[in-house]
Amino acid sequence: MLKRVFVFVSILFLLTACSQTQKQVEEVNGLIEEEKWAEAETKIQEYDLINKELDVHKYNYHEISQFNEVVKLFETHDYTLMFKVFEDNPLQDEYLTRKLTEIVSESLNELISDGKWGNAKTFYDKLDQGIKQELSDIEQKLIQEEKDEQKRLAEIAKQREKELIDKYIEQIKDGKYSEVTMATVSSTNETFKDLYNLASAYRWYVEEDDDMYIPGIPSLPEYSLEKIIDPIDEIKDLKTSLEILIEERKKGNEGKFGVIIGMAAEDVLKSSWGEPQSKNNSSTRYGTREQWVYGNGNYLYFRDGILDSISTRQ
């Protein structure tokens, strides 16, 4: 009789315990569905549900603690750590993953709205492919933001380029040719290349005072100007001005020009070199050799009346 009573009590106890556990499970599930994550985590620990053998787990109680941590970080806007939490330990629970996707979507939208689309893209790129599939709208926003950023940077670069061009134009007008050539010598920008050649031409014309013009051969200023093919209007105007100055200088030399190997002595006398300060003659079996001395280390050498060699201090 006692044995029957004991068995009955044991069965009753088990039924009561099972009923109590079921009520606890239902309570926790209700908290989860109400999105009271902190309370659900507390009850799971209080009822020790993780360690109990339950026939059916509607939700993965093991992941509630992790998900609650994600929620806390979301609420404090600590997105860097938040994304790292589920990046290191991806959720398996379908319901929690769905809720996580909502949180991720809201977080990324907030970052994009705050102008932190770069941070949003970094987080998005690290997401699980399954979550990404639910965030197609976010992907499109990020693509558009990247296009807008590229456009913005291009406009900034264009504005900066214009400012530099204006600056270099003014420097050329102010005679600061070396400053322009130093700033543009290595540039691959076509307009900056034109500015380099323009400044070089003015420098040769003004600073070097290159007034020796040899027929058929461009002077140094002209050589630099020839490299300017399709300039902007401001450069074109300065180029035209210098071309006029060069032509005026040529006319001012009254037909005089520089010398070139092969010229006859009488043509050299008509050139910008003119008469030498002195002449030195020597005769060999190879012909008559003559040195014309111009001073300052400048010499012309003739063989049988034809210019054979030029020696200058440069």
C-alpha positions in Angstrom: 0.0 0.0 0.0 2.8 2.4 0.9 4.6 1.5 -2.3 1.5 2.5 -4.3 1.2 5.8 -2.4 4.9 6.5 -3.1 4.6 5.9 -6.8 1.5 8.0 -7.0 3.2 10.9 -5.2 6.2 10.6 -7.4 4.1 10.8 -10.5 2.1 13.7 -9.1 5.4 15.5 -8.3 6.7 15.0 -11.8 3.5 16.1 -13.4 3.5 19.2 -11.2 7.2 19.9 -12.0 6.5 19.5 -15.7 3.5 21.7 -15.5 5.6 24.3 -13.6 8.4 24.2 -16.2 5.9 24.5 -19.0 4.5 27.6 -17.3 8.0 29.0 -17.0 8.7 28.3 -20.7 5.5 30.0 -21.7 6.3 33.0 -19.5 9.7 33.3 -21.0 8.4 32.9 -24.5 5.8 35.6 -23.9 8.6 38.0 -22.7 10.6 37.2 -25.9 7.6 37.8 -28.1 7.0 41.1 -26.3 10.7 41.9 -27.0 11.4 42.2 -23.3 14.9 40.7 -23.8 16.4 41.6 -20.5 13.5 40.2 -18.5 13.5 37.1 -20.6 17.3 36.6 -20.0 16.7 37.1 -16.2 13.9 34.5 -16.1 15.9 32.0 -18.2 18.7 32.2 -15.6 16.3 32.2 -12.7 14.4 29.1 -13.9 17.6 27.5 -15.1 15.8 26.6 -18.3 19.1 26.3 -20.3 20.1 23.2 -18.2 16.6 21.6 -18.2 15.7 19.0 -20.7 12.7 20.4 -22.6 10.9 18.5 -25.3 10.3 21.6 -27.4 12.4 24.8 -27.6 10.4 27.4 -29.4 13.3 29.8 -29.1 17.0 29.2 -28.6 17.5 30.2 -25.0 21.3 29.9 -25.3 21.3 32.9 -27.7 19.0 35.1 -25.7 21.9 36.4 -23.6 23.9 37.2 -26.8 20.9 38.9 -28.4 20.2 40.9 -25.3 23.8 42.2 -25.5 23.2 43.2 -29.1 20.1 45.1 -28.1 21.9 47.0 -25.3 24.7 48.0 -27.7 22.1 49.1 -30.2 20.3 51.3 -27.7 23.6 53.0 -26.7 24.6 53.4 -30.4 27.8 51.4 -29.9 27.5 49.9 -33.4 31.1 48.9 -33.8 30.9 46.5 -30.8 27.4 45.5 -31.7 28.3 44.3 -35.1 31.3 42.5 -33.7 29.2 40.6 -31.2 27.1 38.8 -33.9 29.9 38.7 -36.4 32.0 36.6 -34.0 29.0 34.4 -33.0 26.3 34.3 -35.7 22.8 33.6 -34.4 21.0 30.4 -35.4 17.6 31.0 -34.0 15.3 32.0 -36.9 13.1 34.4 -34.8 16.1 36.1 -33.2 17.9 36.3 -36.6 14.8 38.1 -38.0 14.8 40.5 -35.1 18.5 41.0 -35.5 18.0 41.9 -39.2 15.5 44.6 -38.1 18.1 46.1 -35.7 20.8 45.9 -38.3 18.6 47.7 -40.8 17.7 50.5 -38.4 21.4 50.9 -37.4 22.6 51.1 -41.0 19.9 53.6 -41.9 20.8 55.8 -38.9 24.4 55.8 -39.9 23.6 56.7 -43.5 21.3 59.5 -42.3 24.1 60.8 -40.1 26.4 61.0 -43.1 28.5 58.0 -41.9 27.8 55.9 -45.0 31.4 54.7 -45.0 31.0 53.1 -41.6 27.7 51.6 -42.7 29.3 50.1 -45.8 32.1 48.6 -43.7 29.5 46.9 -41.4 27.3 45.9 -44.3 30.2 44.2 -46.2 30.9 41.9 -43.2 27.3 40.8 -42.8 26.2 37.2 -43.4 24.8 36.7 -46.9 21.5 35.6 -45.5 21.0 38.9 -43.7 22.2 40.9 -46.7 19.5 39.4 -48.8 16.9 41.0 -46.5 18.6 44.4 -46.8 18.4 45.1 -50.5 17.2 48.6 -49.8 20.3 49.3 -47.7 22.5 48.0 -50.5 20.9 50.4 -52.9 21.3 53.3 -50.5 25.0 52.5 -50.0 25.5 52.3 -53.8 23.9 55.7 -54.2 25.8 57.2 -51.3 29.1 56.0 -52.9 28.2 57.6 -56.2 27.2 60.8 -54.5 30.5 60.8 -52.6 32.5 60.2 -55.7 30.7 63.1 -57.4 31.3 65.3 -54.4 35.0 64.5 -54.3 35.3 65.1 -58.1 33.7 68.5 -57.6 36.1 69.3 -54.8 39.0 68.2 -57.0 37.8 70.3 -59.9 37.4 73.3 -57.6 40.9 72.8 -56.2 42.3 72.4 -59.7 40.6 75.7 -60.8 42.1 77.5 -57.7 45.6 76.2 -58.6 45.2 77.2 -62.2 44.1 80.7 -61.2 47.0 80.9 -58.8 49.6 79.8 -61.4 48.2 82.2 -64.0 48.6 85.1 -61.5 52.1 84.0 -60.7 53.0 84.0 -64.4 51.6 87.5 -64.7 53.6 88.5 -61.7 56.8 87.1 -63.2 57.1 84.2 -60.8 58.0 81.7 -63.5 60.2 79.5 -61.5 57.6 79.0 -58.8 55.1 77.8 -61.5 57.6 75.4 -63.2 58.6 73.9 -59.9 55.0 73.3 -58.9 53.9 71.8 -62.2 57.0 70.0 -63.5 55.9 66.5 -62.5 52.1 67.0 -63.1 50.2 64.7 -65.5 47.3 67.1 -65.7 47.2 68.6 -69.3 46.4 72.1 -68.1 49.3 72.0 -65.6 51.6 70.8 -68.4 50.5 73.8 -70.4 51.2 76.1 -67.5 54.7 74.5 -67.1 55.5 75.2 -70.7 54.0 78.7 -70.6 56.0 79.6 -67.5 59.2 78.1 -69.1 58.7 80.1 -72.3 58.3 83.4 -70.3 61.3 82.5 -68.2 63.5 81.9 -71.2 62.2 85.1 -72.8 62.5 87.4 -69.8 65.0 85.9 -67.4 67.4 84.4 -69.9 66.9 87.2 -72.4 67.1 84.8 -75.3 67.3 87.1 -78.3 69.4 84.9 -80.5 67.1 83.7 -83.3 68.5 81.2 -85.8 66.5 80.8 -89.1 64.6 77.5 -89.2 65.2 76.7 -85.6 62.8 77.8 -82.8 64.2 79.7 -79.9 63.8 78.3 -76.4 60.7 80.4 -75.7 59.2 79.3 -79.1 60.1 75.7 -78.4 58.2 75.7 -75.1 55.2 77.4 -76.7 55.0 74.8 -79.4 54.3 72.2 -76.8 51.0 74.0 -75.8 48.5 72.4 -78.2 44.9 73.0 -76.9 45.1 75.5 -74.0 42.3 77.0 -71.9 41.5 80.6 -72.7 43.6 82.2 -70.0 46.7 80.3 -71.1 45.9 81.0 -74.8 45.8 84.7 -74.1 49.2 84.7 -72.3 50.7 82.5 -75.1 49.5 84.9 -77.8 50.9 87.8 -75.8 54.3 86.2 -75.6 54.3 85.2 -79.3 53.7 88.9 -80.1 56.6 89.9 -77.9 58.9 87.4 -79.6 58.0 88.7 -83.0 58.6 92.3 -81.9 62.0 91.3 -80.5 62.9 89.6 -83.8 62.0 92.8 -85.7 63.9 94.9 -83.2 67.1 92.9 -84.0 66.8 94.3 -87.6 67.2 91.0 -89.3 70.0 89.8 -87.0 69.9 86.3 -85.7 72.0 83.7 -84.0 74.6 81.5 -85.6 74.6 77.9 -86.7 77.3 75.5 -87.8 78.0 75.8 -91.5 77.4 79.5 -91.8 79.8 81.6 -93.9 81.9 84.1 -92.0 80.2 87.1 -93.8 76.8 85.8 -92.6 78.1 85.5 -89.0 79.1 89.1 -89.2 75.4 90.0 -90.1 74.1 87.9 -87.2 73.5 89.0 -83.6 77.1 88.0 -82.8 78.5 90.7 -85.1 82.2 91.6 -85.1 84.5 89.7 -82.7 86.8 91.5 -80.3 89.7 89.8 -81.9 90.7 87.0 -84.3 93.4 84.3 -84.1 94.5 82.6 -87.3 96.4 79.3 -87.9 97.2 77.3 -91.0 97.7 73.6 -91.3 97.9 71.1 -94.1 94.1 70.6 -93.6 93.3 74.3 -94.3 93.0 77.6 -92.6 91.8 77.6 -89.0 90.4 80.9 -87.4 89.2 81.7 -83.9 86.9 84.7 -83.3 87.0 85.9 -79.7 83.8 87.6 -78.3 84.8 87.8 -74.7 83.1 86.3 -71.6 84.2 82.9 -72.7 82.4 83.0 -76.1 84.3 81.8 -79.2 83.5 80.9 -82.8 85.8 78.6 -84.9 86.0 78.7 -88.7 87.7 76.3 -91.1 88.3 77.9 -94.5 85.7 80.6 -93.9 82.9 78.3 -92.7 81.7 78.2 -89.1 83.0 74.9 -87.7 82.5 75.1 -83.9 80.8 77.2 -81.3 82.1 77.5 -77.7 80.2 79.5 -75.1 80.5 80.0 -71.4 77.2 78.0 -70.9 
